[in-house]
Amino acid sequence: MKQFFIFTLLAFMIPSVAIASEVGFIDTAVIFQKAKFVTTFKENFSEKEKDFNEILEKKTKKIEKAIAKGTQEAEIREMVQKRDEELEPKKQELMQYEMSFQQNFLLNVSTMAKKVAAEYDIDVVLDKQVVYYGGFDLTNIVLERLNK
């Protein structure tokens, strides 16, 4: 069943690429490395992650001290559970922030790629990873526009 689905998908994709008068590609890895909004996200995420790790470290040190004092195992488990429950919202916030960024990244890149492709009369834009030969590299143009 899976092979049939893949074959059917390829059967529809190949003719559309062959009909396209121009094919362009972008290197999303380069855009991820050089786009200003990505750098801003990384800095903000790093700060949030640092805050999370500081809180985790403080709470873990309390648990380690309790273990060193010979506190009963049941109390230790309770402390660990309490720590995890207190940190869960922060952990979820970090995950949500990252997921939101990923969606925003893809939306920004695809929207800009569509605009640039239309300007250059390019019918199909692919990621560089799937292009073995040929095509028009739109990476720097898309990156430049994203950084404006």
N, C-alpha and C positions, 0 to 999 in steps of 0.2 A: 504494500500500500504506500509506504513512504517513497519507494523508488518511483512508483507511478506518479506521485505528486511532484517529485523533483523533475521527472522527465517532462511532465505537462507544463510546469513552470518554465523550464528551459525552452520548450518548444514555442512558447509565446514570447519569451524574452529575446531570443536570438533573431527572429525576423524583425522585431522592432529596432534592434541595434543595427541590423544590416540596412534597414531603410533609412535610418538617420543619416542626414548629410554630414553632420559633424559630431564627433564625440569628444567630450572634455573630461578631465579628471581633476580631482583635488586630493591633496595629501592631508588627511585630517590629523595625522600625527604631528605634522609640521605646524598646522594651525593650532593644535593643542599646546604646543611648546611656545609659540610666539605671539599668540593673541593677547592683547592687553586685558580683556575681560577675564581670561583664564588666569592670568597672573594675579589679578585682584581677588578672584575666587580662592586661589591657592593661599594667598596671604590671610584672608579672612578665615578660611577653614583651618589653617595652621593655628591661628589664635584660639579659635573655639576648641580645637583638639588639645591645645596646651592647657587651657582652663580645665577641661575634662580630666586630663591626665594628672593635673595637680590635685584635684579633689580626690581622684582615685588613689593617688599615692598617700595622701594624708589619712584617708580612711583605712588603707591597707596597713599603714604603719601602726595604727591603733590596734588592729587585729594581730599583727606580729608581736606587739608588746604584750598583749593578752596571752598569746601562745607562750611567750618566753616566761611569763609569770606563772604558767601552769594552770590557766583558766580551764574550766571543764569544757569538754568537746561540744556539748550541747550549746553552751553559751557562745562558743566560737562560731558554730554553724549559724546561730541566730544573728551574730554580728555580721557575718558574711552575707547572709540573706538581706539584712537591713541595708547594708552598703549597696548591694546590687539593686534593691528596690529604689533606693534614693538616686542612684546613678542612671537608672533605666530611662527616665525622661530626657536626660542630657544625651544619652546614647542615641535615642530615637531622633532627637533634634539634629544631631550630627548626620545621621543617615538620611534624614529628610532633606537637609541642606545639600548634601552631595547628590542625591537623586534629582532634586530640583535643578541643580546646576547642569547635570548631564542632559536633562530634557531641554533646558535652555540652550546649551551648547549646540545640540543637534538642530534645534529649531533655527538658531541664528545662522549656523553654517549652511543649512539647506536653503533658507530664505535668500541669503546673499548669493549662494551658488546659482539659484534660479534667476536672480536679477542679472548677474554677470553673464550667464549663459544666454539669456535673451538678448543682451547687448551685442554679443559676439556671434549671434545666429547659431548657437550650439543647441542641438536637440536633446542630447543625452549627457548627463554628468555622472561619473562613477567615482568611487574611491580608488585611489592609486593602487591599492593592494590587489584589485581585480584586473588591472590593466597590464598586460604583458608587453604590448608594443603599440605604438601610435597614440593618437589622441592629442588633444591640446591641453597643456597644463594650466589650470586656472588658479592654482594654489596661491601664488603671490598676489594676484589681483583680488581674490576673495579675502585674503589676510589683510591686505592694505585697506580694503573697504570696511572690514570689521573693526580695524584699529582707529578709524576716523571718529 
